[in-house]
Amino acid sequence: MKKILVVEDDPVNQMILSDFLSANGYQTLAASTGPEGIERFEHDAPDLMLVDVQLPRKNGFELVREIRSMPAGNTTKILLMSAVYTDRDQSSRTIQLGTLADGYLSKPFDLVQLLSTVRQLLGEAK
Protein backbone atom coordinates (compact mmCIF):
# COMPACT_ATOMS: atom_id res chain seq x y z
CA MET A 1 0.00 0.00 0.00
CA LYS A 2 1.37 3.43 -0.94
CA LYS A 3 2.06 5.80 1.97
CA ILE A 4 1.24 9.50 2.01
CA LEU A 5 2.52 11.81 4.73
CA VAL A 6 0.25 14.83 5.30
CA VAL A 7 2.17 17.68 6.97
CA GLU A 8 -0.56 20.15 7.94
CA ASP A 9 -0.94 22.19 11.13
CA ASP A 10 -4.70 22.73 10.79
CA PRO A 11 -6.31 19.67 12.43
CA VAL A 12 -9.47 19.90 10.30
CA ASN A 13 -7.55 20.02 7.01
CA GLN A 14 -5.26 17.24 8.22
CA MET A 15 -8.27 15.06 9.07
CA ILE A 16 -10.05 15.79 5.76
CA LEU A 17 -6.96 14.97 3.71
CA SER A 18 -6.08 11.85 5.70
CA ASP A 19 -9.62 10.48 5.72
CA PHE A 20 -10.17 11.20 2.01
CA LEU A 21 -6.90 9.60 0.92
CA SER A 22 -7.45 6.61 3.23
CA ALA A 23 -10.94 6.13 1.79
CA ASN A 24 -9.31 5.97 -1.64
CA GLY A 25 -6.93 3.22 -0.60
CA TYR A 26 -3.78 5.07 0.48
CA GLN A 27 -2.10 4.63 3.84
CA THR A 28 -1.84 8.05 5.49
CA LEU A 29 0.48 9.40 8.13
CA ALA A 30 0.30 12.85 9.69
CA ALA A 31 2.54 15.54 11.13
CA SER A 32 1.63 19.03 12.27
CA THR A 33 4.99 20.88 12.38
CA GLY A 34 7.99 21.12 10.09
CA PRO A 35 10.36 19.24 12.43
CA GLU A 36 7.72 16.53 13.03
CA GLY A 37 7.32 16.18 9.24
CA ILE A 38 11.05 15.57 8.84
CA GLU A 39 11.03 13.05 11.68
CA ARG A 40 8.06 11.15 10.16
CA PHE A 41 9.74 11.22 6.73
CA GLU A 42 12.91 9.64 8.13
CA HIS A 43 11.01 7.05 10.17
CA ASP A 44 8.20 6.08 7.77
CA ALA A 45 9.64 6.63 4.24
CA PRO A 46 6.42 7.84 2.57
CA ASP A 47 5.91 7.62 -1.20
CA LEU A 48 4.34 11.11 -1.29
CA MET A 49 4.27 14.12 1.02
CA LEU A 50 1.55 16.79 1.09
CA VAL A 51 3.21 19.78 2.76
CA ASP A 52 1.50 22.98 3.89
CA VAL A 53 3.62 26.06 3.17
CA GLN A 54 2.79 27.74 6.48
CA LEU A 55 3.88 25.38 9.25
CA PRO A 56 5.04 26.15 12.78
CA ARG A 57 8.74 25.91 13.72
CA LYS A 58 9.89 25.25 10.13
CA ASN A 59 7.90 26.35 7.09
CA GLY A 60 7.03 24.06 4.20
CA PHE A 61 9.75 25.43 1.91
CA GLU A 62 12.42 24.81 4.57
CA LEU A 63 11.04 21.34 5.26
CA VAL A 64 11.11 20.39 1.58
CA ARG A 65 14.65 21.74 1.08
CA GLU A 66 15.82 19.60 4.01
CA ILE A 67 14.01 16.51 2.69
CA ARG A 68 15.50 17.04 -0.80
CA SER A 69 19.00 17.19 0.72
CA MET A 70 18.60 13.59 1.98
CA PRO A 71 19.32 10.64 -0.33
CA ALA A 72 15.76 9.24 0.01
CA GLY A 73 14.30 12.72 -0.49
CA ASN A 74 15.26 12.81 -4.14
CA THR A 75 12.78 10.08 -5.09
CA THR A 76 9.90 11.05 -2.80
CA LYS A 77 7.09 12.93 -4.53
CA ILE A 78 6.14 16.19 -2.81
CA LEU A 79 3.13 18.48 -3.24
CA LEU A 80 3.16 21.87 -1.55
CA MET A 81 -0.17 23.39 -0.56
CA SER A 82 -1.27 26.81 0.57
CA ALA A 83 -4.23 29.14 0.92
CA VAL A 84 -1.93 32.15 0.56
CA TYR A 85 -1.35 31.93 -3.18
CA THR A 86 -4.19 32.21 -5.67
CA ASP A 87 -4.70 30.05 -8.76
CA ARG A 88 -3.56 33.06 -10.76
CA ASP A 89 -0.20 32.85 -9.00
CA GLN A 90 0.09 29.09 -9.47
CA SER A 91 1.95 29.03 -12.79
CA SER A 92 4.64 31.43 -11.60
CA ARG A 93 4.81 29.67 -8.24
CA THR A 94 5.26 26.29 -9.97
CA ILE A 95 8.09 27.71 -12.09
CA GLN A 96 9.75 29.10 -8.95
CA LEU A 97 9.44 25.73 -7.19
CA GLY A 98 11.68 24.12 -9.81
CA THR A 99 13.02 20.91 -8.35
CA LEU A 100 11.77 21.77 -4.87
CA ALA A 101 8.36 20.09 -5.27
CA ASP A 102 6.44 18.06 -7.82
CA GLY A 103 3.38 20.29 -7.72
CA TYR A 104 1.27 22.81 -5.87
CA LEU A 105 -2.29 22.68 -4.53
CA SER A 106 -4.41 25.69 -3.60
CA LYS A 107 -6.64 25.66 -0.53
CA PRO A 108 -9.51 25.18 -0.19
CA PHE A 109 -9.01 21.83 -1.84
CA ASP A 110 -10.84 20.42 -4.79
CA LEU A 111 -10.76 16.81 -3.61
CA VAL A 112 -11.32 15.42 -7.12
CA GLN A 113 -8.32 17.39 -8.38
CA LEU A 114 -6.29 16.33 -5.35
CA LEU A 115 -6.98 12.65 -5.99
CA SER A 116 -6.20 13.07 -9.69
CA THR A 117 -2.86 14.73 -8.88
CA VAL A 118 -1.98 12.05 -6.32
CA ARG A 119 -2.77 9.30 -8.83
CA GLN A 120 -0.65 11.02 -11.50
CA LEU A 121 2.32 11.04 -9.11
CA LEU A 122 1.84 7.66 -7.43
CA GLY A 123 -0.53 5.64 -9.55
CA GLU A 124 -3.47 3.78 -8.06
CA ALA A 125 -3.37 3.11 -4.32
CA LYS A 126 -2.69 -0.62 -4.62
FENTADA-V671164 format. One record per residue. RES is the residue in one letter. OMEGA is omega in whole degrees, 0 to 359 (* if undefined). NEAR is the number of other C-alpha atoms within 8 Angstrom. Layout:
res->{RES RES}
omega->{OMEGA OMEGA}
near->{NEAR NEAR}
//
This chain:
res->{M K K I L V V E D D P V N Q M I L S D F L S A N G Y Q T L A A S T G P E G I E R F E H D A P D L M L V D V Q L P R K N G F E L V R E I R S M P A G N T T K I L L M S A V Y T D R D Q S S R T I Q L G T L A D G Y L S K P F D L V Q L L S T V R Q L L G E A K}
omega->{182 185 176 176 179 179 188 182 177 185 179 178 179 180 180 181 182 181 181 181 176 179 178 169 180 172 182 175 183 173 184 175 177 179 178 177 178 178 179 178 182 184 190 178 180 176 182 173 169 189 175 180 183 179 175 172 174 185 184 178 179 179 183 177 179 178 182 179 179 180 181 182 180 182 180 177 182 172 173 180 181 172 185 185 180 176 180 180 190 183 178 178 180 178 180 180 179 180 182 182 181 179 184 178 176 172 359 186 164 187 177 178 178 181 178 179 178 180 176 182 187 190 180 186 185 *}
near->{7 10 12 13 15 14 15 15 11 7 8 6 8 13 8 8 9 12 8 9 12 10 7 7 9 13 10 11 9 12 13 13 13 16 9 9 14 11 8 12 11 7 6 6 9 11 10 12 13 13 12 13 10 7 13 9 7 10 12 13 8 9 13 11 9 9 12 11 8 8 6 9 9 9 5 10 11 12 13 13 12 11 8 4 9 8 7 6 8 10 8 7 8 10 7 6 8 7 5 9 12 8 8 10 10 11 8 5 8 7 7 6 8 10 9 8 8 9 10 7 7 11 7 5 10 6}
//
